């Protein structure tokens, strides 16, 4: 994942409501959830929820699919895993060099 895409994902997850929606969809697993069920569980007005889901979709974190009369939302686990890998790729790698212990100016 490139830095620009990671920043987009993190920005959209920076909203408490969008984070709650995303976490609920992660919990739901590969079956996802119908929009109405998300709305009832989180007590979010339909128009507000639609806006938040659109933002998560724009960032690539959520996918929507119409199944008959229902609109299902799914977490894009591939994108979530790429984001986590991006964030942890250099975990504890150190900085190297003789001035490694000094912060950048």
Buried (B, 14 or more C-beta within 10 A) or exposed (E): BEEEBBEBBEEBBEBEBBBBBBEBBEEBEEEBBBBEBBBEBBEBEEEEBBEBBEBBBEBBBBBBEEEEEEBBBBBBEEBBEBBEEBEEEEEEEEEEEEEEEEEEE
